[in-house]
Amino acid sequence: MRRSESFHVPRKTSSRVWDDDPRLIPGLPDETSLQILARIPRIRYLSLKAVSRSWKAAVTSPEIYNIRKQLGTTEEWVYIVMNKGLDGRFLHALDPISKTWQRLPPVIPNRSCKIEHRTCAFAAVDGCLYMLGGVSGCSSLTSVWKYDPVSNSWSAANPMSVGRAYFETGVLNNKLFVVGGISFSRVGGDNLYSETPLQSAEVFDPEIGLWSDIPSMPCSKANPTAFLEGSHDLVRIGLASYRGKLYVPQRFSSVGGGEVYDPETNLWMDMPTGMAEGWPPCFGTNQSVIVDGDLYALYRGLSSEDAKVYLYNHHDASWKVVVGYVPLHDKSRYMLMGLLGKLHVVTEDDNDNIIVMRADKRDDSTASLDERDSESVTTSESYIWNVIASRNFGFGILEGCQSLDI
């Protein structure tokens, strides 16, 4: 549906018209009114809430979002978590079509504890966002917090069975899987704690709100104690939900291999050799992503100039470079994501702005059209990178990003 830029919110002229009339729009059945409201871009809903109490209830109800699905008017937005230290974590949303940002409610765990940077996981499933686990003080957390974009609010969800930090998440069959990580626990003094690498995994069903255990990773190709060598970032072993299975690479220095979980058999198996050996090292978060059924992985290399995007070919279990250059800045944080059917990278520029870059296949006949709506960054042999949005959030650290189509 083409968005209308001339839409204006009606003024509330009288309480008799807008509040006392039992219908959303006087003279129309509510079913018709909801069909109209469901066609309005979500970015306008903040203004629509001010029209009347009934309109506010309508645009914050699950019913209107169900209608949006039926009409095909759902919209895919980007959600970014910024960690501002003692001030806590803040969630921001980007509408990539209007290029408009919205600041959303702060992440609720800030009220109860301070979770250390990059120790928790940020995931999206069934139209909601989840903040899971992490480390607070000297202990890993089981806590799970859920953000519902319909009500624009956070709430506590059922906790994981095991406290986890530096772990991975993936979504299969509309269920959220968590894999591996480290369990921290206090052992005596104020700052003394033990670290236990985890091979366990569990799955969350958002429809019933419950966790279930699945078999632990066999770690047949890597000793789990390797997760603790050097930086804790090594514990982020990577994960991709690909072709109906979970793929967990374990590639640290000379240690290779990986495991594959099949939900149909509830068993782990070895990852194909070519896939495991060629999987680009994925230190950090969101370095692999599925776009239109294809698996991509971003590898930065020893410097930002070496950053490349690889594509996996499942027919011969091989990887090839498809984007020979990604314009990352030295020491900038970066995350790969799929959005509106294209590869995107969320990162920082030299001025500490958070930027969202889209990879467009190079086509001279359409390049000018792309550049009209975005700022061209640079080109590779077959792709051109365009900045579709940017925002300066002040101080803070880019910690997570996800997309939701609602």
Number of C-alpha atoms within 10 A of each C-alpha: 10 7 11 9 8 6 10 10 13 10 10 13 9 9 10 9 15 20 16 10 13 12 17 23 17 12 9 10 12 15 11 12 17 20 14 12 20 25 18 17 20 18 17 13 18 13 13 20 17 15 17 17 13 18 22 16 14 22 21 17 13 13 13 20 19 14 18 20 14 11 13 13 19 20 18 16 20 20 21 21 21 23 22 17 15 9 11 18 23 20 18 17 20 22 18 17 16 13 13 13 18 13 13 15 14 18 22 19 19 15 9 8 12 17 23 16 17 21 23 25 21 22 21 22 20 17 15 18 20 21 23 26 26 28 25 18 16 18 20 25 25 18 20 20 19 20 23 14 16 16 12 10 14 20 13 14 17 15 18 21 14 17 21 30 30 27 27 25 24 23 21 17 12 15 16 20 22 23 25 26 29 26 25 22 18 15 12 9 7 9 9 10 16 13 15 16 20 22 15 16 21 19 20 21 16 17 9 7 10 13 18 12 14 18 13 16 21 17 17 13 16 17 12 20 12 15 24 16 12 9 9 17 18 22 27 23 24 27 26 24 22 17 14 13 18 22 25 25 26 31 23 18 9 6 13 17 23 28 22 21 22 15 14 8 7 9 14 20 15 18 20 17 14 16 20 22 20 17 27 22 22 23 19 19 25 24 23 25 23 21 16 11 11 13 19 26 23 26 19 20 12 8 11 17 15 14 18 20 22 21 20 20 15 14 6 10 16 18 22 12 14 16 21 16 22 25 19 21 16 12 10 15 17 25 21 24 26 19 20 16 10 14 20 23 25 24 21 23 16 11 7 16 16 24 19 24 26 25 19 18 17 15 12 8 7 11 14 12 10 16 16 9 14 17 14 18 14 13 19 17 11 14 19 23 28 22 20 20 23 19 14 13 16 11 12 17 20 23 23 22 24 21 23 19 15 19
